[in-house]
Amino acid sequence: MTERTALIASAHGLHARPASLFTQAVAKSGVKVTISKPESKTVNAASILGVISLGIESGDTVTLSTEGDESASVLDDLVALLERDLDAE
């Protein structure tokens, strides 16, 4: 299993618009990715309802996970996306 940690930079967390951009990027990658907050559930990162249900706020740390070492670059790209302020773009 490959994991990466990301610090959420969007000013309002992963609400509808940033969550949509993130889940679309996951779906386009073709890789099964999960996302979780510490001491919370783990959800399919391609599911907007799952991601929003985590209540991820600005400054929260999340963990992205996937199977297979070849998926490391996908996780790196997703972390870079989460660590941008998508509300400002």
PyMOL Python script that loads the backbone (N, CA, C, O; Angstrom):
from pymol import cmd

cmd.read_pdbstr("""\
ATOM      1  N   MET A   1       0.845  -1.177   0.000  1.00  0.00           N
ATOM      2  CA  MET A   1       0.000   0.000   0.000  1.00  0.00           C
ATOM      3  C   MET A   1       0.891   1.242   0.000  1.00  0.00           C
ATOM      4  O   MET A   1       1.885   1.315   0.723  1.00  0.00           O
ATOM      5  N   THR A   2       0.515   2.203  -0.817  1.00  0.00           N
ATOM      6  CA  THR A   2       1.226   3.467  -0.899  1.00  0.00           C
ATOM      7  C   THR A   2       0.365   4.536  -0.256  1.00  0.00           C
ATOM      8  O   THR A   2      -0.834   4.612  -0.522  1.00  0.00           O
ATOM      9  N   GLU A   3       0.968   5.369   0.592  1.00  0.00           N
ATOM     10  CA  GLU A   3       0.234   6.428   1.282  1.00  0.00           C
ATOM     11  C   GLU A   3       0.962   7.755   1.159  1.00  0.00           C
ATOM     12  O   GLU A   3       2.189   7.813   1.071  1.00  0.00           O
ATOM     13  N   ARG A   4       0.171   8.814   1.157  1.00  0.00           N
ATOM     14  CA  ARG A   4       0.698  10.170   1.198  1.00  0.00           C
ATOM     15  C   ARG A   4      -0.178  10.976   2.148  1.00  0.00           C
ATOM     16  O   ARG A   4      -1.369  10.699   2.290  1.00  0.00           O
ATOM     17  N   THR A   5       0.410  11.965   2.791  1.00  0.00           N
ATOM     18  CA  THR A   5      -0.320  12.869   3.675  1.00  0.00           C
ATOM     19  C   THR A   5      -0.353  14.243   3.025  1.00  0.00           C
ATOM     20  O   THR A   5       0.627  14.689   2.429  1.00  0.00           O
ATOM     21  N   ALA A   6      -1.503  14.910   3.151  1.00  0.00           N
ATOM     22  CA  ALA A   6      -1.652  16.248   2.578  1.00  0.00           C
ATOM     23  C   ALA A   6      -2.260  17.184   3.610  1.00  0.00           C
ATOM     24  O   ALA A   6      -3.121  16.788   4.396  1.00  0.00           O
ATOM     25  N   LEU A   7      -1.802  18.422   3.597  1.00  0.00           N
ATOM     26  CA  LEU A   7      -2.361  19.484   4.427  1.00  0.00           C
ATOM     27  C   LEU A   7      -3.306  20.299   3.545  1.00  0.00           C
ATOM     28  O   LEU A   7      -2.880  20.855   2.533  1.00  0.00           O
ATOM     29  N   ILE A   8      -4.564  20.372   3.915  1.00  0.00           N
ATOM     30  CA  ILE A   8      -5.580  21.030   3.089  1.00  0.00           C
ATOM     31  C   ILE A   8      -5.368  22.541   3.098  1.00  0.00           C
ATOM     32  O   ILE A   8      -5.371  23.173   4.155  1.00  0.00           O
ATOM     33  N   ALA A   9      -5.183  23.110   1.913  1.00  0.00           N
ATOM     34  CA  ALA A   9      -4.871  24.533   1.797  1.00  0.00           C
ATOM     35  C   ALA A   9      -6.081  25.392   1.429  1.00  0.00           C
ATOM     36  O   ALA A   9      -6.056  26.603   1.649  1.00  0.00           O
ATOM     37  N   SER A  10      -7.134  24.797   0.877  1.00  0.00           N
ATOM     38  CA  SER A  10      -8.296  25.599   0.483  1.00  0.00           C
ATOM     39  C   SER A  10      -8.869  26.318   1.695  1.00  0.00           C
ATOM     40  O   SER A  10      -9.057  25.722   2.756  1.00  0.00           O
ATOM     41  N   ALA A  11      -9.141  27.592   1.526  1.00  0.00           N
ATOM     42  CA  ALA A  11      -9.553  28.450   2.631  1.00  0.00           C
ATOM     43  C   ALA A  11     -10.803  27.944   3.357  1.00  0.00           C
ATOM     44  O   ALA A  11     -10.966  28.185   4.553  1.00  0.00           O
ATOM     45  N   HIS A  12     -11.670  27.258   2.649  1.00  0.00           N
ATOM     46  CA  HIS A  12     -12.911  26.770   3.252  1.00  0.00           C
ATOM     47  C   HIS A  12     -12.952  25.242   3.302  1.00  0.00           C
ATOM     48  O   HIS A  12     -14.026  24.655   3.439  1.00  0.00           O
ATOM     49  N   GLY A  13     -11.808  24.608   3.195  1.00  0.00           N
ATOM     50  CA  GLY A  13     -11.752  23.150   3.252  1.00  0.00           C
ATOM     51  C   GLY A  13     -12.256  22.514   1.964  1.00  0.00           C
ATOM     52  O   GLY A  13     -12.325  23.154   0.915  1.00  0.00           O
ATOM     53  N   LEU A  14     -12.604  21.238   2.074  1.00  0.00           N
ATOM     54  CA  LEU A  14     -13.090  20.523   0.888  1.00  0.00           C
ATOM     55  C   LEU A  14     -14.614  20.572   0.838  1.00  0.00           C
ATOM     56  O   LEU A  14     -15.285  19.558   1.031  1.00  0.00           O
ATOM     57  N   HIS A  15     -15.150  21.761   0.578  1.00  0.00           N
ATOM     58  CA  HIS A  15     -16.584  21.916   0.363  1.00  0.00           C
ATOM     59  C   HIS A  15     -16.866  21.561  -1.096  1.00  0.00           C
ATOM     60  O   HIS A  15     -15.988  21.023  -1.771  1.00  0.00           O
ATOM     61  N   ALA A  16     -18.037  21.840  -1.586  1.00  0.00           N
ATOM     62  CA  ALA A  16     -18.501  21.343  -2.882  1.00  0.00           C
ATOM     63  C   ALA A  16     -17.528  21.553  -4.051  1.00  0.00           C
ATOM     64  O   ALA A  16     -17.183  20.582  -4.725  1.00  0.00           O
ATOM     65  N   ARG A  17     -17.085  22.762  -4.307  1.00  0.00           N
ATOM     66  CA  ARG A  17     -16.251  23.004  -5.489  1.00  0.00           C
ATOM     67  C   ARG A  17     -14.872  22.347  -5.388  1.00  0.00           C
ATOM     68  O   ARG A  17     -14.501  21.610  -6.302  1.00  0.00           O
ATOM     69  N   PRO A  18     -14.098  22.574  -4.328  1.00  0.00           N
ATOM     70  CA  PRO A  18     -12.802  21.906  -4.241  1.00  0.00           C
ATOM     71  C   PRO A  18     -12.930  20.381  -4.180  1.00  0.00           C
ATOM     72  O   PRO A  18     -12.111  19.662  -4.751  1.00  0.00           O
ATOM     73  N   ALA A  19     -13.958  19.895  -3.488  1.00  0.00           N
ATOM     74  CA  ALA A  19     -14.169  18.444  -3.417  1.00  0.00           C
ATOM     75  C   ALA A  19     -14.468  17.885  -4.800  1.00  0.00           C
ATOM     76  O   ALA A  19     -14.015  16.795  -5.149  1.00  0.00           O
ATOM     77  N   SER A  20     -15.228  18.630  -5.580  1.00  0.00           N
ATOM     78  CA  SER A  20     -15.546  18.195  -6.944  1.00  0.00           C
ATOM     79  C   SER A  20     -14.285  18.133  -7.807  1.00  0.00           C
ATOM     80  O   SER A  20     -14.077  17.164  -8.538  1.00  0.00           O
ATOM     81  N   LEU A  21     -13.451  19.159  -7.721  1.00  0.00           N
ATOM     82  CA  LEU A  21     -12.198  19.161  -8.485  1.00  0.00           C
ATOM     83  C   LEU A  21     -11.307  17.984  -8.082  1.00  0.00           C
ATOM     84  O   LEU A  21     -10.703  17.331  -8.933  1.00  0.00           O
ATOM     85  N   PHE A  22     -11.235  17.723  -6.778  1.00  0.00           N
ATOM     86  CA  PHE A  22     -10.423  16.619  -6.275  1.00  0.00           C
ATOM     87  C   PHE A  22     -10.964  15.266  -6.736  1.00  0.00           C
ATOM     88  O   PHE A  22     -10.207  14.438  -7.242  1.00  0.00           O
ATOM     89  N   THR A  23     -12.268  15.034  -6.565  1.00  0.00           N
ATOM     90  CA  THR A  23     -12.831  13.732  -6.931  1.00  0.00           C
ATOM     91  C   THR A  23     -12.755  13.497  -8.437  1.00  0.00           C
ATOM     92  O   THR A  23     -12.579  12.361  -8.878  1.00  0.00           O
ATOM     93  N   GLN A  24     -12.884  14.554  -9.225  1.00  0.00           N
ATOM     94  CA  GLN A  24     -12.739  14.408 -10.681  1.00  0.00           C
ATOM     95  C   GLN A  24     -11.316  14.007 -11.041  1.00  0.00           C
ATOM     96  O   GLN A  24     -11.109  13.175 -11.924  1.00  0.00           O
ATOM     97  N   ALA A  25     -10.336  14.594 -10.363  1.00  0.00           N
ATOM     98  CA  ALA A  25      -8.934  14.238 -10.616  1.00  0.00           C
ATOM     99  C   ALA A  25      -8.674  12.779 -10.243  1.00  0.00           C
ATOM    100  O   ALA A  25      -7.945  12.079 -10.945  1.00  0.00           O
ATOM    101  N   VAL A  26      -9.265  12.323  -9.145  1.00  0.00           N
ATOM    102  CA  VAL A  26      -9.118  10.920  -8.741  1.00  0.00           C
ATOM    103  C   VAL A  26      -9.725  10.010  -9.806  1.00  0.00           C
ATOM    104  O   VAL A  26      -9.096   9.040 -10.230  1.00  0.00           O
ATOM    105  N   ALA A  27     -10.943  10.322 -10.235  1.00  0.00           N
ATOM    106  CA  ALA A  27     -11.622   9.497 -11.236  1.00  0.00           C
ATOM    107  C   ALA A  27     -10.831   9.436 -12.541  1.00  0.00           C
ATOM    108  O   ALA A  27     -10.721   8.373 -13.152  1.00  0.00           O
ATOM    109  N   LYS A  28     -10.282  10.569 -12.969  1.00  0.00           N
ATOM    110  CA  LYS A  28      -9.497  10.602 -14.210  1.00  0.00           C
ATOM    111  C   LYS A  28      -8.218   9.783 -14.111  1.00  0.00           C
ATOM    112  O   LYS A  28      -7.716   9.293 -15.122  1.00  0.00           O
ATOM    113  N   SER A  29      -7.692   9.631 -12.910  1.00  0.00           N
ATOM    114  CA  SER A  29      -6.435   8.890 -12.735  1.00  0.00           C
ATOM    115  C   SER A  29      -6.596   7.409 -13.029  1.00  0.00           C
ATOM    116  O   SER A  29      -5.630   6.743 -13.402  1.00  0.00           O
ATOM    117  N   GLY A  30      -7.803   6.886 -12.865  1.00  0.00           N
ATOM    118  CA  GLY A  30      -8.037   5.469 -13.101  1.00  0.00           C
ATOM    119  C   GLY A  30      -7.511   4.577 -11.986  1.00  0.00           C
ATOM    120  O   GLY A  30      -7.498   3.354 -12.125  1.00  0.00           O
ATOM    121  N   VAL A  31      -7.079   5.178 -10.883  1.00  0.00           N
ATOM    122  CA  VAL A  31      -6.517   4.445  -9.758  1.00  0.00           C
ATOM    123  C   VAL A  31      -7.503   4.514  -8.600  1.00  0.00           C
ATOM    124  O   VAL A  31      -8.086   5.567  -8.342  1.00  0.00           O
ATOM    125  N   LYS A  32      -7.693   3.394  -7.899  1.00  0.00           N
ATOM    126  CA  LYS A  32      -8.580   3.391  -6.738  1.00  0.00           C
ATOM    127  C   LYS A  32      -7.828   4.003  -5.559  1.00  0.00           C
ATOM    128  O   LYS A  32      -6.844   3.447  -5.071  1.00  0.00           O
ATOM    129  N   VAL A  33      -8.317   5.162  -5.115  1.00  0.00           N
ATOM    130  CA  VAL A  33      -7.679   5.917  -4.044  1.00  0.00           C
ATOM    131  C   VAL A  33      -8.684   6.075  -2.903  1.00  0.00           C
ATOM    132  O   VAL A  33      -9.873   6.287  -3.139  1.00  0.00           O
ATOM    133  N   THR A  34      -8.200   5.971  -1.671  1.00  0.00           N
ATOM    134  CA  THR A  34      -9.037   6.269  -0.514  1.00  0.00           C
ATOM    135  C   THR A  34      -8.479   7.493   0.189  1.00  0.00           C
ATOM    136  O   THR A  34      -7.298   7.820   0.064  1.00  0.00           O
ATOM    137  N   ILE A  35      -9.356   8.167   0.934  1.00  0.00           N
ATOM    138  CA  ILE A  35      -8.967   9.350   1.699  1.00  0.00           C
ATOM    139  C   ILE A  35      -9.533   9.207   3.100  1.00  0.00           C
ATOM    140  O   ILE A  35     -10.645   8.712   3.287  1.00  0.00           O
ATOM    141  N   SER A  36      -8.755   9.646   4.085  1.00  0.00           N
ATOM    142  CA  SER A  36      -9.225   9.592   5.464  1.00  0.00           C
ATOM    143  C   SER A  36      -8.623  10.742   6.268  1.00  0.00           C
ATOM    144  O   SER A  36      -7.553  11.262   5.953  1.00  0.00           O
ATOM    145  N   LYS A  37      -9.356  11.119   7.318  1.00  0.00           N
ATOM    146  CA  LYS A  37      -8.862  12.060   8.316  1.00  0.00           C
ATOM    147  C   LYS A  37      -8.451  11.234   9.518  1.00  0.00           C
ATOM    148  O   LYS A  37      -8.998  10.153   9.735  1.00  0.00           O
ATOM    149  N   PRO A  38      -7.498  11.718  10.307  1.00  0.00           N
ATOM    150  CA  PRO A  38      -7.140  10.982  11.515  1.00  0.00           C
ATOM    151  C   PRO A  38      -8.369  10.739  12.397  1.00  0.00           C
ATOM    152  O   PRO A  38      -9.203  11.627  12.576  1.00  0.00           O
ATOM    153  N   GLU A  39      -8.464   9.554  12.932  1.00  0.00           N
ATOM    154  CA  GLU A  39      -9.560   9.162  13.817  1.00  0.00           C
ATOM    155  C   GLU A  39     -10.926   9.342  13.167  1.00  0.00           C
ATOM    156  O   GLU A  39     -11.890   9.727  13.830  1.00  0.00           O
ATOM    157  N   SER A  40     -11.007   9.061  11.870  1.00  0.00           N
ATOM    158  CA  SER A  40     -12.262   9.151  11.139  1.00  0.00           C
ATOM    159  C   SER A  40     -12.349   7.974  10.184  1.00  0.00           C
ATOM    160  O   SER A  40     -11.442   7.144  10.122  1.00  0.00           O
ATOM    161  N   LYS A  41     -13.432   7.909   9.450  1.00  0.00           N
ATOM    162  CA  LYS A  41     -13.603   6.813   8.500  1.00  0.00           C
ATOM    163  C   LYS A  41     -12.753   7.028   7.257  1.00  0.00           C
ATOM    164  O   LYS A  41     -12.237   8.120   7.017  1.00  0.00           O
ATOM    165  N   THR A  42     -12.620   5.973   6.481  1.00  0.00           N
ATOM    166  CA  THR A  42     -11.922   6.011   5.198  1.00  0.00           C
ATOM    167  C   THR A  42     -12.969   5.878   4.108  1.00  0.00           C
ATOM    168  O   THR A  42     -13.848   5.020   4.183  1.00  0.00           O
ATOM    169  N   VAL A  43     -12.873   6.739   3.083  1.00  0.00           N
ATOM    170  CA  VAL A  43     -13.859   6.719   2.004  1.00  0.00           C
ATOM    171  C   VAL A  43     -13.164   6.667   0.646  1.00  0.00           C
ATOM    172  O   VAL A  43     -11.974   6.961   0.525  1.00  0.00           O
ATOM    173  N   ASN A  44     -13.927   6.290  -0.358  1.00  0.00           N
ATOM    174  CA  ASN A  44     -13.472   6.288  -1.744  1.00  0.00           C
ATOM    175  C   ASN A  44     -13.231   7.744  -2.144  1.00  0.00           C
ATOM    176  O   ASN A  44     -14.147   8.563  -2.074  1.00  0.00           O
ATOM    177  N   ALA A  45     -12.030   8.064  -2.554  1.00  0.00           N
ATOM    178  CA  ALA A  45     -11.678   9.445  -2.892  1.00  0.00           C
ATOM    179  C   ALA A  45     -12.339   9.934  -4.180  1.00  0.00           C
ATOM    180  O   ALA A  45     -12.314  11.131  -4.465  1.00  0.00           O
ATOM    181  N   ALA A  46     -12.924   9.035  -4.955  1.00  0.00           N
ATOM    182  CA  ALA A  46     -13.621   9.439  -6.173  1.00  0.00           C
ATOM    183  C   ALA A  46     -15.092   9.760  -5.900  1.00  0.00           C
ATOM    184  O   ALA A  46     -15.813  10.166  -6.811  1.00  0.00           O
ATOM    185  N   SER A  47     -15.537   9.583  -4.665  1.00  0.00           N
ATOM    186  CA  SER A  47     -16.931   9.834  -4.294  1.00  0.00           C
ATOM    187  C   SER A  47     -17.061  11.207  -3.644  1.00  0.00           C
ATOM    188  O   SER A  47     -16.555  11.427  -2.543  1.00  0.00           O
ATOM    189  N   ILE A  48     -17.735  12.123  -4.319  1.00  0.00           N
ATOM    190  CA  ILE A  48     -17.881  13.470  -3.763  1.00  0.00           C
ATOM    191  C   ILE A  48     -18.659  13.440  -2.454  1.00  0.00           C
ATOM    192  O   ILE A  48     -18.334  14.183  -1.528  1.00  0.00           O
ATOM    193  N   LEU A  49     -19.678  12.595  -2.361  1.00  0.00           N
ATOM    194  CA  LEU A  49     -20.442  12.516  -1.117  1.00  0.00           C
ATOM    195  C   LEU A  49     -19.585  11.960   0.015  1.00  0.00           C
ATOM    196  O   LEU A  49     -19.676  12.419   1.153  1.00  0.00           O
ATOM    197  N   GLY A  50     -18.757  10.975  -0.301  1.00  0.00           N
ATOM    198  CA  GLY A  50     -17.857  10.414   0.703  1.00  0.00           C
ATOM    199  C   GLY A  50     -16.856  11.439   1.195  1.00  0.00           C
ATOM    200  O   GLY A  50     -16.618  11.561   2.396  1.00  0.00           O
ATOM    201  N   VAL A  51     -16.270  12.178   0.262  1.00  0.00           N
ATOM    202  CA  VAL A  51     -15.267  13.180   0.628  1.00  0.00           C
ATOM    203  C   VAL A  51     -15.902  14.291   1.470  1.00  0.00           C
ATOM    204  O   VAL A  51     -15.342  14.694   2.490  1.00  0.00           O
ATOM    205  N   ILE A  52     -17.055  14.779   1.049  1.00  0.00           N
ATOM    206  CA  ILE A  52     -17.725  15.841   1.801  1.00  0.00           C
ATOM    207  C   ILE A  52     -18.138  15.350   3.189  1.00  0.00           C
ATOM    208  O   ILE A  52     -18.123  16.120   4.149  1.00  0.00           O
ATOM    209  N   SER A  53     -18.508  14.066   3.296  1.00  0.00           N
ATOM    210  CA  SER A  53     -18.946  13.527   4.585  1.00  0.00           C
ATOM    211  C   SER A  53     -17.836  13.535   5.642  1.00  0.00           C
ATOM    212  O   SER A  53     -18.121  13.446   6.837  1.00  0.00           O
ATOM    213  N   LEU A  54     -16.583  13.641   5.214  1.00  0.00           N
ATOM    214  CA  LEU A  54     -15.471  13.685   6.165  1.00  0.00           C
ATOM    215  C   LEU A  54     -15.359  15.036   6.872  1.00  0.00           C
ATOM    216  O   LEU A  54     -14.693  15.142   7.902  1.00  0.00           O
ATOM    217  N   GLY A  55     -16.002  16.061   6.328  1.00  0.00           N
ATOM    218  CA  GLY A  55     -15.962  17.383   6.953  1.00  0.00           C
ATOM    219  C   GLY A  55     -14.558  17.966   7.019  1.00  0.00           C
ATOM    220  O   GLY A  55     -14.148  18.507   8.046  1.00  0.00           O
ATOM    221  N   ILE A  56     -13.834  17.854   5.933  1.00  0.00           N
ATOM    222  CA  ILE A  56     -12.440  18.296   5.890  1.00  0.00           C
ATOM    223  C   ILE A  56     -12.383  19.818   5.804  1.00  0.00           C
ATOM    224  O   ILE A  56     -12.972  20.431   4.914  1.00  0.00           O
ATOM    225  N   GLU A  57     -11.656  20.413   6.755  1.00  0.00           N
ATOM    226  CA  GLU A  57     -11.548  21.867   6.825  1.00  0.00           C
ATOM    227  C   GLU A  57     -10.133  22.322   6.488  1.00  0.00           C
ATOM    228  O   GLU A  57      -9.199  21.522   6.458  1.00  0.00           O
ATOM    229  N   SER A  58      -9.995  23.611   6.239  1.00  0.00           N
ATOM    230  CA  SER A  58      -8.683  24.192   5.966  1.00  0.00           C
ATOM    231  C   SER A  58      -7.742  23.898   7.121  1.00  0.00           C
ATOM    232  O   SER A  58      -8.104  24.072   8.284  1.00  0.00           O
ATOM    233  N   GLY A  59      -6.529  23.450   6.799  1.00  0.00           N
ATOM    234  CA  GLY A  59      -5.542  23.132   7.821  1.00  0.00           C
ATOM    235  C   GLY A  59      -5.596  21.697   8.311  1.00  0.00           C
ATOM    236  O   GLY A  59      -4.698  21.259   9.029  1.00  0.00           O
ATOM    237  N   ASP A  60      -6.641  20.950   7.933  1.00  0.00           N
ATOM    238  CA  ASP A  60      -6.723  19.533   8.301  1.00  0.00           C
ATOM    239  C   ASP A  60      -5.685  18.736   7.530  1.00  0.00           C
ATOM    240  O   ASP A  60      -5.286  19.111   6.428  1.00  0.00           O
ATOM    241  N   THR A  61      -5.258  17.645   8.119  1.00  0.00           N
ATOM    242  CA  THR A  61      -4.363  16.711   7.454  1.00  0.00           C
ATOM    243  C   THR A  61      -5.168  15.485   7.059  1.00  0.00           C
ATOM    244  O   THR A  61      -5.938  14.956   7.861  1.00  0.00           O
ATOM    245  N   VAL A  62      -4.990  15.034   5.826  1.00  0.00           N
ATOM    246  CA  VAL A  62      -5.665  13.833   5.343  1.00  0.00           C
ATOM    247  C   VAL A  62      -4.620  12.852   4.827  1.00  0.00           C
ATOM    248  O   VAL A  62      -3.499  13.231   4.491  1.00  0.00           O
ATOM    249  N   THR A  63      -5.012  11.587   4.773  1.00  0.00           N
ATOM    250  CA  THR A  63      -4.146  10.546   4.238  1.00  0.00           C
ATOM    251  C   THR A  63      -4.794   9.959   2.995  1.00  0.00           C
ATOM    252  O   THR A  63      -5.955   9.551   3.016  1.00  0.00           O
ATOM    253  N   LEU A  64      -4.033   9.920   1.918  1.00  0.00           N
ATOM    254  CA  LEU A  64      -4.462   9.284   0.680  1.00  0.00           C
ATOM    255  C   LEU A  64      -3.743   7.952   0.574  1.00  0.00           C
ATOM    256  O   LEU A  64      -2.546   7.865   0.847  1.00  0.00           O
ATOM    257  N   SER A  65      -4.470   6.911   0.177  1.00  0.00           N
ATOM    258  CA  SER A  65      -3.882   5.574   0.067  1.00  0.00           C
ATOM    259  C   SER A  65      -4.322   4.911  -1.219  1.00  0.00           C
ATOM    260  O   SER A  65      -5.409   5.173  -1.736  1.00  0.00           O
ATOM    261  N   THR A  66      -3.456   4.042  -1.729  1.00  0.00           N
ATOM    262  CA  THR A  66      -3.775   3.235  -2.894  1.00  0.00           C
ATOM    263  C   THR A  66      -2.915   1.979  -2.871  1.00  0.00           C
ATOM    264  O   THR A  66      -1.916   1.906  -2.155  1.00  0.00           O
ATOM    265  N   GLU A  67      -3.312   1.015  -3.648  1.00  0.00           N
ATOM    266  CA  GLU A  67      -2.536  -0.215  -3.766  1.00  0.00           C
ATOM    267  C   GLU A  67      -1.592  -0.089  -4.959  1.00  0.00           C
ATOM    268  O   GLU A  67      -1.954   0.498  -5.978  1.00  0.00           O
ATOM    269  N   GLY A  68      -0.410  -0.628  -4.837  1.00  0.00           N
ATOM    270  CA  GLY A  68       0.520  -0.657  -5.953  1.00  0.00           C
ATOM    271  C   GLY A  68       1.493   0.493  -5.970  1.00  0.00           C
ATOM    272  O   GLY A  68       1.105   1.656  -5.856  1.00  0.00           O
ATOM    273  N   ASP A  69       2.757   0.165  -6.113  1.00  0.00           N
ATOM    274  CA  ASP A  69       3.803   1.187  -6.113  1.00  0.00           C
ATOM    275  C   ASP A  69       3.735   2.095  -7.336  1.00  0.00           C
ATOM    276  O   ASP A  69       4.183   3.240  -7.281  1.00  0.00           O
ATOM    277  N   GLU A  70       3.178   1.592  -8.445  1.00  0.00           N
ATOM    278  CA  GLU A  70       3.106   2.393  -9.662  1.00  0.00           C
ATOM    279  C   GLU A  70       2.144   3.573  -9.521  1.00  0.00           C
ATOM    280  O   GLU A  70       2.124   4.469 -10.365  1.00  0.00           O
ATOM    281  N   SER A  71       1.357   3.569  -8.463  1.00  0.00           N
ATOM    282  CA  SER A  71       0.384   4.630  -8.236  1.00  0.00           C
ATOM    283  C   SER A  71       0.954   5.792  -7.433  1.00  0.00           C
ATOM    284  O   SER A  71       0.240   6.758  -7.165  1.00  0.00           O
ATOM    285  N   ALA A  72       2.208   5.720  -7.047  1.00  0.00           N
ATOM    286  CA  ALA A  72       2.823   6.764  -6.223  1.00  0.00           C
ATOM    287  C   ALA A  72       2.753   8.127  -6.898  1.00  0.00           C
ATOM    288  O   ALA A  72       2.501   9.129  -6.228  1.00  0.00           O
ATOM    289  N   SER A  73       2.969   8.186  -8.195  1.00  0.00           N
ATOM    290  CA  SER A  73       2.934   9.479  -8.893  1.00  0.00           C
ATOM    291  C   SER A  73       1.522  10.062  -8.904  1.00  0.00           C
ATOM    292  O   SER A  73       1.357  11.281  -8.864  1.00  0.00           O
ATOM    293  N   VAL A  74       0.504   9.204  -8.957  1.00  0.00           N
ATOM    294  CA  VAL A  74      -0.880   9.678  -8.890  1.00  0.00           C
ATOM    295  C   VAL A  74      -1.122  10.333  -7.533  1.00  0.00           C
ATOM    296  O   VAL A  74      -1.703  11.416  -7.454  1.00  0.00           O
ATOM    297  N   LEU A  75      -0.675   9.674  -6.473  1.00  0.00           N
ATOM    298  CA  LEU A  75      -0.842  10.253  -5.136  1.00  0.00           C
ATOM    299  C   LEU A  75      -0.088  11.564  -4.998  1.00  0.00           C
ATOM    300  O   LEU A  75      -0.585  12.501  -4.373  1.00  0.00           O
ATOM    301  N   ASP A  76       1.100  11.641  -5.571  1.00  0.00           N
ATOM    302  CA  ASP A  76       1.878  12.884  -5.522  1.00  0.00           C
ATOM    303  C   ASP A  76       1.099  14.024  -6.188  1.00  0.00           C
ATOM    304  O   ASP A  76       1.064  15.139  -5.666  1.00  0.00           O
ATOM    305  N   ASP A  77       0.484  13.750  -7.325  1.00  0.00           N
ATOM    306  CA  ASP A  77      -0.305  14.764  -8.036  1.00  0.00           C
ATOM    307  C   ASP A  77      -1.527  15.190  -7.224  1.00  0.00           C
ATOM    308  O   ASP A  77      -1.867  16.372  -7.177  1.00  0.00           O
ATOM    309  N   LEU A  78      -2.185  14.219  -6.584  1.00  0.00           N
ATOM    310  CA  LEU A  78      -3.371  14.529  -5.787  1.00  0.00           C
ATOM    311  C   LEU A  78      -3.004  15.346  -4.544  1.00  0.00           C
ATOM    312  O   LEU A  78      -3.734  16.260  -4.162  1.00  0.00           O
ATOM    313  N   VAL A  79      -1.888  15.018  -3.925  1.00  0.00           N
ATOM    314  CA  VAL A  79      -1.417  15.796  -2.772  1.00  0.00           C
ATOM    315  C   VAL A  79      -1.143  17.238  -3.204  1.00  0.00           C
ATOM    316  O   VAL A  79      -1.520  18.178  -2.504  1.00  0.00           O
ATOM    317  N   ALA A  80      -0.495  17.410  -4.341  1.00  0.00           N
ATOM    318  CA  ALA A  80      -0.204  18.755  -4.841  1.00  0.00           C
ATOM    319  C   ALA A  80      -1.500  19.535  -5.070  1.00  0.00           C
ATOM    320  O   ALA A  80      -1.554  20.737  -4.811  1.00  0.00           O
ATOM    321  N   LEU A  81      -2.532  18.862  -5.548  1.00  0.00           N
ATOM    322  CA  LEU A  81      -3.827  19.510  -5.766  1.00  0.00           C
ATOM    323  C   LEU A  81      -4.432  19.957  -4.436  1.00  0.00           C
ATOM    324  O   LEU A  81      -4.906  21.087  -4.321  1.00  0.00           O
ATOM    325  N   LEU A  82      -4.420  19.085  -3.439  1.00  0.00           N
ATOM    326  CA  LEU A  82      -5.002  19.413  -2.137  1.00  0.00           C
ATOM    327  C   LEU A  82      -4.226  20.503  -1.411  1.00  0.00           C
ATOM    328  O   LEU A  82      -4.795  21.242  -0.607  1.00  0.00           O
ATOM    329  N   GLU A  83      -2.941  20.606  -1.687  1.00  0.00           N
ATOM    330  CA  GLU A  83      -2.119  21.589  -1.003  1.00  0.00           C
ATOM    331  C   GLU A  83      -2.100  22.952  -1.709  1.00  0.00           C
ATOM    332  O   GLU A  83      -1.302  23.826  -1.372  1.00  0.00           O
ATOM    333  N   ARG A  84      -2.993  23.115  -2.696  1.00  0.00           N
ATOM    334  CA  ARG A  84      -3.227  24.428  -3.334  1.00  0.00           C
ATOM    335  C   ARG A  84      -4.525  24.997  -2.783  1.00  0.00           C
ATOM    336  O   ARG A  84      -5.410  24.238  -2.388  1.00  0.00           O
ATOM    337  N   ASP A  85      -4.654  26.308  -2.751  1.00  0.00           N
ATOM    338  CA  ASP A  85      -5.902  26.928  -2.325  1.00  0.00           C
ATOM    339  C   ASP A  85      -6.844  26.963  -3.530  1.00  0.00           C
ATOM    340  O   ASP A  85      -6.831  27.904  -4.324  1.00  0.00           O
ATOM    341  N   LEU A  86      -7.656  25.921  -3.644  1.00  0.00           N
ATOM    342  CA  LEU A  86      -8.572  25.798  -4.782  1.00  0.00           C
ATOM    343  C   LEU A  86      -9.682  26.847  -4.732  1.00  0.00           C
ATOM    344  O   LEU A  86     -10.308  27.133  -5.753  1.00  0.00           O
ATOM    345  N   ASP A  87      -9.929  27.421  -3.558  1.00  0.00           N
ATOM    346  CA  ASP A  87     -10.923  28.495  -3.448  1.00  0.00           C
ATOM    347  C   ASP A  87     -10.432  29.771  -4.118  1.00  0.00           C
ATOM    348  O   ASP A  87     -11.243  30.576  -4.575  1.00  0.00           O
ATOM    349  N   ALA A  88      -9.125  29.968  -4.182  1.00  0.00           N
ATOM    350  CA  ALA A  88      -8.555  31.182  -4.750  1.00  0.00           C
ATOM    351  C   ALA A  88      -8.396  31.108  -6.262  1.00  0.00           C
ATOM    352  O   ALA A  88      -8.158  32.124  -6.914  1.00  0.00           O
ATOM    353  N   GLU A  89      -8.526  29.916  -6.816  1.00  0.00           N
ATOM    354  CA  GLU A  89      -8.307  29.748  -8.269  1.00  0.00           C
ATOM    355  C   GLU A  89      -9.580  29.960  -9.047  1.00  0.00           C
ATOM    356  O   GLU A  89      -9.579  29.857 -10.274  1.00  0.00           O
TER     357      GLU A  89
END
""", "prot")
cmd.dss("prot")
cmd.show_as("cartoon", "prot")
cmd.util.cbc("prot")
cmd.orient("prot")
